[in-house]
Amino acid sequence: MKSIVNLILVLSIACGALYVTNPDQEAFSLFLSDYVQTELADDTPGETALGKKLRKGLGDLAAVAGREVTEREDLYIASIYRLDILNKHYTFVGVAGQFFLVEKTEE
């Protein structure tokens, strides 16, 4: 009986921590800006200073646009973000203040 109570207590604490750290739309926009900049950097080795500024600008633009076109499903302890851009579908999971790409498909 005591082990069941302890298990319930541990699960309650874990769920509470996940609920508190469930990332919101603003956190996803910041993540999206960094994600776009990283994806663009992977495509351009030997990038110039102008290229870095352009990449940062595109990342910031993606963050602003992402607020408008991202669908968020709040699961209380995690969130699912769906984004369709340029015939590509992205699905991210936000949990414990982190984001993970779980699906990327081209139409």
Helices and strands as residue ranges (DSSP letters): H 2-20, H 25-43, H 49-69, E 71-74, E 79-85, E 88-95, E 98-106
